[in-house]
C-alpha cells in the first residue's frame, strides 16, 4: 500500500515534457490498460528525470504540489483495490 503515497503520472498524449511537483514519483506511461511497467523514479538533486520506458521528460516545478502536474491531466491516481 506504500504505492498510494507515491504520486503517479501518465502521458496519454505522448507529450515531450511534463512539469510535476514531486521529485520521487511513478511513471505509468499511458493510463491502463495501455500502461508500461510502473517505474519508480527519483530526481535526487536534479530538476529533471527521463523515464527509461517511455522517454517522457519530467521537470520539477516547486510551485506545484507533489500530486500536481502541467498539464493537469498527467496526474493519475491508481484505483484502490477493495479489501
C-alpha positions in Angstrom: 0.0 0.0 0.0 3.0 2.3 0.1 2.3 2.7 -3.6 -0.6 5.0 -2.7 1.7 7.6 -1.1 3.9 8.0 -4.2 2.5 10.3 -6.9 1.7 8.7 -10.2 1.9 10.4 -13.6 0.7 9.3 -17.0 1.4 10.6 -20.5 -1.6 9.6 -22.6 -0.9 12.5 -25.0 2.7 11.5 -25.8 3.9 15.0 -25.0 7.7 15.6 -24.6 7.8 17.2 -21.2 5.6 17.2 -18.1 6.1 19.5 -15.1 5.5 18.0 -11.7 5.7 19.0 -8.1 7.3 15.7 -6.9 10.9 14.6 -7.0 10.0 11.0 -6.3 7.2 9.5 -8.4 5.9 6.7 -10.6 5.7 6.9 -14.3 3.0 4.6 -15.8 3.3 5.6 -19.4 -0.3 5.9 -20.7 -3.2 5.1 -18.4 -4.1 1.4 -18.0 -4.7 -0.7 -19.9 -2.1 0.9 -22.2 0.5 1.5 -19.4 4.0 0.3 -19.3 5.5 -1.2 -16.1 5.1 1.3 -13.4 8.5 2.8 -12.8 9.7 4.5 -9.6 11.8 7.5 -10.5 13.8 9.7 -8.2 15.2 13.0 -9.4 17.6 13.3 -6.4 19.2 16.8 -6.6 18.4 17.2 -10.3 15.5 19.2 -11.7 14.5 16.7 -14.3 14.3 12.9 -15.0 13.7 10.9 -18.2 11.5 7.8 -18.0 13.6 4.9 -19.3 10.5 3.2 -20.7 8.5 5.9 -22.5 11.0 8.7 -22.8 8.8 11.3 -21.1 10.9 14.1 -19.6 9.6 15.1 -16.1 10.7 18.5 -14.9 10.4 19.5 -11.2 8.3 22.7 -10.6 8.5 23.8 -7.0 5.3 25.9 -7.5 3.3 22.7 -7.8 2.1 20.3 -5.1 3.6 16.8 -5.2 0.5 15.4 -6.8 0.1 18.2 -9.4 1.3 18.4 -12.9 1.3 20.6 -16.0 -0.6 19.5 -18.0 -3.0 18.7 -15.1 -4.4 15.6 -16.8 -0.9 13.9 -16.4 -1.5 13.4 -12.7 -3.1 10.0 -12.1 -4.4 8.2 -9.1 -4.5 4.4 -9.2 -7.8 2.8 -8.1 -7.7 1.5 -4.6 -8.4 -2.2 -4.5 -11.3 -3.3 -2.4 -10.5 -5.4 0.6 
